[in-house]
Amino acid sequence: MTGRHVAERQGVRAEPDLTGSGRGAGGQKASEAAEGDGARGLEFVLSLERGLAVLCAFGPGRERMTLTQVATLTGLSRGTARRFLLTLAELDFLSSDGKLFWLTPKVLRFSHGYLASFGRSEAARPHLQAVSDRFGESCSLAVLDGADVVYVVRVEARRVFSSRIDIGTRLPAHCTALGRVLLSGLEDGLLEAWLVRHPLTPWTERTVTDPGLFRQRIQEARRQRHAIIDGETEIGSRSIAVPVPDAAGRTVAALNIGASAARVSLAQMRREMLPALRAAAARIAALALPW
């Protein structure tokens, strides 16, 4: 259903400015919106930020949402959120039944363009495949995006039951080995800003949720150049990850092996898998991919 049809069903009309201040969505003057957010520079377009925030509000557990839910998640007024929702529906990035909204396949254009532009899958995959074949476990490459890690290359070990992790899958950075490594690559100021924005939500009883202890884990990962997670995302699952640097030595991605705790011990991860991961990460870094 297009935005026009949704509007007709809901009886929505374009809302006039009721503030008397010449301000539009979110109370920003039209001239200011055109010129950008002064705090972020004259070229910053606040309305674009808000529209993208509406798209990003949809995710696991939030596949279908009402106007009220979207407004609450984004911090927008109902009127502003409605205008963005209907615009995105008119552009076919969203669909609606008149009450609930959900993403359409059109949003995949962004992810496909992102992955195709870097060619990571073809260039890095053989190195992940070699690690996976050696240990019989799944191997992944991920980057940091806000609160999450995003998988950009994945080689799944052949098992009866799949983990259902694929390219584009997002997992919380704070309780994954990939995320800990990526966060350890941030400067202290950026890490503190990240902690302010993203709560350390418990995924299991083992998830580190104390900020002080979490900082210690990040410092350990930074010092040791690897991180191990044991049951913090899922009980019975553990993972080890290492950084992938760019030419300047900055951590731009992370490489990991994930395995069942019943199959692989922590000692084996450190003794056997860690050197193999570091060697593979060095080969991927040598590809000089445009991260």
C-alpha positions in Angstrom: 0.0 0.0 0.0 1.4 3.4 -1.0 1.6 6.4 1.3 -1.3 8.0 -0.7 -3.6 5.1 0.1 -2.5 5.0 3.7 -3.3 8.7 3.9 -6.7 8.2 2.4 -7.5 5.4 4.8 -6.4 7.4 7.8 -7.9 10.7 6.7 -4.5 12.3 6.9 -3.9 15.7 5.4 -0.7 17.8 5.4 -0.6 19.6 8.7 -0.4 23.4 8.9 2.1 25.1 11.2 0.1 25.5 14.4 2.9 27.0 16.4 2.6 30.5 14.9 6.4 30.5 14.7 6.9 29.6 11.1 8.4 26.3 12.2 7.7 23.0 10.6 8.4 19.4 11.8 10.0 19.3 15.2 9.8 23.0 15.7 12.6 24.0 13.2 12.2 27.0 11.0 12.0 26.2 7.3 15.0 28.5 6.7 17.0 26.7 9.3 16.1 23.3 7.9 17.2 24.5 4.5 20.5 25.7 5.9 21.1 22.8 8.2 21.7 22.3 11.9 24.1 25.0 13.0 25.5 22.8 15.8 26.6 20.3 13.1 27.4 22.6 10.3 25.5 24.6 7.7 25.4 21.6 5.3 23.6 19.3 7.9 20.0 18.5 6.9 18.0 17.8 10.0 15.0 16.5 8.2 17.1 13.8 6.4 18.4 12.7 9.8 14.9 12.4 11.1 13.7 10.4 8.1 16.6 8.0 8.4 15.9 7.7 12.1 12.4 6.5 11.2 13.8 3.9 8.9 16.4 2.7 11.5 13.7 2.4 14.1 12.5 -0.8 12.4 14.5 -4.0 13.3 14.4 -7.3 15.1 11.4 -7.4 17.4 10.2 -4.2 15.8 9.3 -5.5 12.3 5.8 -3.9 12.3 5.1 -0.8 14.3 2.3 1.7 14.8 2.7 5.4 14.4 2.9 5.8 18.2 5.6 3.2 18.5 7.7 4.9 15.8 7.2 8.3 17.4 8.3 7.0 20.8 11.4 5.3 19.5 12.6 8.2 17.5 11.6 11.0 19.9 9.6 12.7 17.2 6.1 14.1 17.7 3.2 12.0 16.3 2.6 14.6 13.6 6.2 14.6 12.5 6.6 10.9 12.6 3.4 10.4 10.6 4.6 12.7 7.8 7.9 10.8 7.6 6.1 7.4 7.6 3.7 8.4 4.9 6.5 9.9 2.8 8.5 6.7 3.1 5.5 4.7 2.2 4.8 6.9 -0.8 8.4 6.2 -1.9 7.8 2.4 -1.3 10.4 2.1 1.4 7.5 1.2 3.8 4.2 -0.6 3.5 1.2 -0.2 5.7 -2.2 -1.7 6.4 -3.5 1.6 7.8 -2.4 0.9 11.3 1.0 -0.9 11.2 4.0 0.0 9.1 6.9 -2.2 8.0 9.9 -2.1 5.7 9.7 -3.2 2.1 12.4 -5.0 0.1 13.4 -1.7 -1.5 15.5 -0.9 1.6 17.8 -3.7 0.5 19.1 -1.4 -2.2 21.2 0.3 0.4 22.8 -2.8 1.7 23.5 -4.3 -1.7 25.1 -1.0 -2.9 27.2 -0.9 0.2 28.5 -4.4 -0.1 29.0 -4.2 -3.9 30.9 -1.0 -3.6 33.6 -2.5 -1.5 33.7 -6.0 -3.0 34.5 -7.4 0.5 32.8 -10.7 -0.1 34.9 -11.7 -3.1 38.2 -10.4 -1.8 38.1 -11.5 1.9 36.0 -14.6 1.6 38.8 -17.0 0.7 40.7 -16.1 3.9 37.6 -16.7 6.0 36.9 -19.9 4.1 40.5 -21.2 4.9 40.0 -20.5 8.6 36.6 -22.1 8.7 37.8 -25.2 6.8 40.8 -25.6 9.2 38.7 -25.6 12.4 35.3 -26.7 11.1 33.7 -23.6 12.7 32.0 -20.5 11.3 34.1 -17.4 10.5 32.9 -13.9 10.1 34.0 -10.3 9.3 32.0 -7.4 10.7 32.1 -3.6 11.1 30.7 -1.4 13.8 27.5 0.5 13.2 26.1 2.4 16.2 25.1 -0.1 18.9 25.6 -3.1 16.7 28.1 -5.1 14.7 27.1 -5.7 11.1 28.2 -8.9 9.4 29.7 -8.1 6.0 31.3 -11.5 5.2 30.2 -14.8 6.6 31.4 -18.4 6.1 29.1 -20.8 7.8 30.3 -24.2 9.0 28.3 -27.1 7.8 26.0 -28.1 10.6 22.6 -29.7 11.0 21.3 -26.5 12.6 22.4 -23.2 11.2 23.0 -20.1 13.4 21.0 -18.0 10.9 23.7 -15.4 10.8 24.2 -14.0 7.3 25.5 -10.9 5.6 23.7 -7.9 7.0 22.9 -9.5 10.4 23.2 -7.2 13.3 24.2 -8.2 16.8 24.9 -6.1 19.9 28.4 -4.8 20.0 28.7 -4.8 23.8 28.3 -8.6 24.3 30.0 -10.0 21.1 33.7 -10.6 20.6 33.5 -8.7 17.3 32.0 -5.7 19.0 34.5 -5.7 21.9 37.4 -5.6 19.4 35.8 -2.9 17.3 35.0 -0.8 20.4 38.6 -1.3 21.7 39.7 0.5 18.5 37.9 3.7 19.5 39.7 6.5 21.3 38.7 6.9 25.0 36.5 9.9 24.3 34.6 8.2 21.5 34.2 5.1 23.7 32.7 7.2 26.5 30.3 8.8 24.0 29.3 5.4 22.7 28.6 4.2 26.3 26.4 7.3 26.9 24.3 6.5 23.8 24.1 2.7 24.1 23.0 0.9 27.3 24.7 -2.4 28.2 21.5 -4.5 27.9 21.8 -8.0 29.4 21.3 -10.8 26.8 22.1 -13.6 29.2 23.0 -13.8 32.9 26.7 -13.6 31.8 26.4 -10.4 29.9 28.7 -7.6 31.3 26.4 -4.7 32.2 28.5 -2.8 34.7 30.1 0.1 32.9 33.3 -0.1 35.0 33.8 -3.8 34.3 32.9 -3.2 30.7 35.6 -0.6 30.4 38.1 -3.1 31.8 37.1 -5.6 29.2 37.6 -3.1 26.4 41.0 -2.2 27.8 42.0 -5.8 27.9 40.9 -6.3 24.3 42.9 -3.2 23.3 46.0 -4.4 25.1 45.8 -8.0 24.0 44.6 -7.3 20.5 41.8 -9.8 20.7 38.6 -10.5 22.7 36.8 -13.6 23.8 33.1 -13.8 24.7 31.8 -16.8 26.6 28.0 -17.1 26.9 27.3 -13.3 27.0 25.2 -13.3 23.9 23.9 -16.9 24.1 24.6 -19.5 26.8 26.7 -22.3 25.4 28.2 -20.2 22.6 31.6 -18.6 22.6 33.6 -16.5 20.2 37.1 -15.1 19.7 37.8 -12.0 17.5 40.8 -10.0 16.3 41.0 -6.5 14.7 41.5 -5.9 11.0 43.4 -2.6 10.6 43.6 -0.2 7.7 46.8 1.3 6.3 47.1 3.7 9.2 46.7 1.0 11.8 43.1 2.0 12.8 40.7 -0.9 13.5 38.2 -0.8 10.7 36.8 -4.3 11.0 36.9 -7.4 13.1 37.4 -11.1 12.3 36.1 -13.9 14.5 35.5 -17.6 14.9 32.3 -18.7 16.7 31.8 -22.1 18.2 29.9 -24.1 20.7 31.3 -24.3 24.2 30.8 -28.1 24.0 33.1 -28.4 21.0 35.8 -25.8 21.7 37.6 -24.9 24.9 38.8 -21.4 25.8 42.3 -22.7 25.9 42.0 -24.1 22.4 40.7 -20.7 21.2 43.7 -18.9 22.5 46.3 -21.6 21.6 45.1 -22.6 18.1 42.5 -20.2 16.7 44.0 -16.9 17.8 47.2 -17.3 15.7 45.2 -18.4 12.7 42.8 -15.4 13.0 45.6 -13.0 13.3 47.3 -14.4 10.2 44.0 -14.2 8.3 43.4 -10.6 9.5 46.8 -9.6 8.3 46.1 -11.0 4.9 42.8 -9.2 4.7 44.4 -6.0 5.8 46.9 -6.4 3.0 44.1 -6.3 0.5 43.7 -2.5 1.4 40.0 -2.6 1.0 38.3 0.8 1.0 36.7 0.6 4.4 
